[in-house]
Amino acid sequence: MDYLCPLFVYGTLKPGERAFADFCAPYLVASQPALAMGRLYHLPLGYPAMTLESGWVQGVLLTFSNSDCLRAIDDFEEHYPDRPESSEYQRDRHLVFNLQRQPLGTAWIYTMRRDRITALGGQWLPQGYWSETTAP
């Protein structure tokens, strides 16, 4: 049985960014600006990573027609459900909010461990927003 699959995105998977058309657009049924609790970092590799530290991250809540797209996105994000210790990102469900900070429900979010971000030379983005056009 198919069900709707919510995913909060904050980097290259957002509409208008480089990975959206390939990984998200074919499955998309709805999108809206959203917030999640955490901190955002720009990585020198050219993309961001989010932690679950205190703060707010600005992104987009994408709703997909089903969860089939998550396999390809997991590969893209180097998330291996059967090998979390080998994964670049972890994917878990967390509460997501609208721009007025009212809860929208839970969604999948890819996060990275803080020690990994430090090892990669991540730069904190205090405004909680990332785009390829404005990245440091």
C-alpha atoms as one frame of an Amber mdcrd trajectory, in Angstrom:
protein
   0.000   0.000   0.000   1.374   3.408  -0.950   1.484   6.193   1.589   2.723
   9.753   1.593   6.365  10.151   2.540   7.502  13.484   4.082  11.153  14.536
   3.804  12.640  17.774   5.175  15.444  19.012   2.899  17.863  21.891   3.492
  20.560  21.578   0.827  21.060  20.228  -2.671  17.709  18.378  -2.599  15.683
  21.615  -2.240  13.690  22.890  -5.233  16.034  24.974  -7.386  19.173  23.202
  -6.181  21.212  20.711  -8.233  19.881  17.354  -6.944  16.164  18.200  -6.791
  15.238  17.378 -10.411  16.873  13.939 -10.390  15.936  12.682  -6.939  12.829
  14.543  -5.788  10.781  16.049  -8.634   9.509  12.745 -10.116   7.886  11.717
  -6.810   6.770  15.102  -5.483   3.119  15.725  -4.600   3.557  18.800  -2.354
   6.184  21.144  -0.941   6.228  23.981   1.544   8.813  26.105   3.329   9.541
  24.622   6.747  11.827  24.677   9.776  13.487  21.929  11.778  15.346  22.120
  15.052  19.086  21.855  14.549  22.190  23.593  13.269  23.340  23.914   9.701
  26.945  23.752   8.501  28.498  24.396   5.099  30.997  21.703   4.181  34.013
  22.508   1.962  32.803  19.629  -0.241  30.133  21.998  -1.572  27.025  20.977
   0.339  25.571  21.384   3.831  25.038  19.113   6.799  22.595  19.433   9.666
  23.089  18.405  13.285  20.522  18.060  16.045  22.154  20.833  18.091  20.073
  23.720  19.407  18.871  26.153  16.743  16.664  26.336  13.636  17.304  25.156
  10.097  15.360  26.630   7.177  14.389  24.204   4.466  11.512  22.698   2.555
   9.117  19.943   3.548   8.717  17.730   0.492   5.900  15.218   0.377   6.374
  12.263  -1.943   3.737   9.898  -3.315   5.516   6.975  -1.618   8.810   6.034
  -0.011  10.333   4.414  -3.128  12.480   7.495  -3.795  14.219   7.145  -0.426
  16.409   4.286  -1.707  17.981   6.519  -4.361  18.215   9.467  -1.948  19.812
   7.202   0.679  22.492   6.271  -1.867  22.984   9.933  -2.812  23.310  10.925
   0.864  25.540   7.917   1.616  23.060   6.594   4.176  23.191   2.831   4.547
  20.294   1.599   6.730  21.998  -1.750   7.299  25.389  -0.126   8.086  24.765
   3.109  10.039  28.367   3.223  11.267  29.547   3.474   7.637  27.018   6.145
   6.710  27.890   9.761   5.979  24.382  10.865   7.010  21.805   9.340   9.323
  18.114   9.399   8.345  15.581   9.634  11.170  12.141  11.112  11.709  11.990
  14.452  13.517   9.363  17.096  14.152   9.080  19.751  11.434   7.468  23.186
  11.778   5.943  25.829   9.527   7.580  29.264   9.355   5.514  30.415  12.356
   7.034  27.508  14.333   3.756  25.594  14.505   4.253  21.805  14.304   3.518
  20.168  10.959   4.274  16.596  12.064   7.293  14.384  11.646   9.385  13.954
   8.521  12.527  12.138   7.517  15.648  14.289   7.913  19.248  13.496   6.987
  21.635  14.600   9.739  25.367  14.260  10.296  27.281  13.727  13.512  28.994
  16.865  14.823  32.402  15.148  15.044  32.162  14.232  11.337  31.327  17.845
  10.440  34.333  19.034  12.452  36.594  16.503  10.709  35.359  17.758   7.321
  35.984  21.421   8.254  32.308  22.417   8.403  31.470  26.100   8.860  28.425
  26.927  11.045  25.717  28.909   9.252  24.105  30.848  12.130  21.205  31.996
   9.936  20.304  28.301   9.416  20.010  28.657   5.634  22.047  27.212   2.756
  21.939  27.627  -1.010  24.562  26.937  -3.654  24.212  30.530  -4.834  24.983
  31.984  -1.383  27.275  29.295   0.102  30.511  30.611   1.682
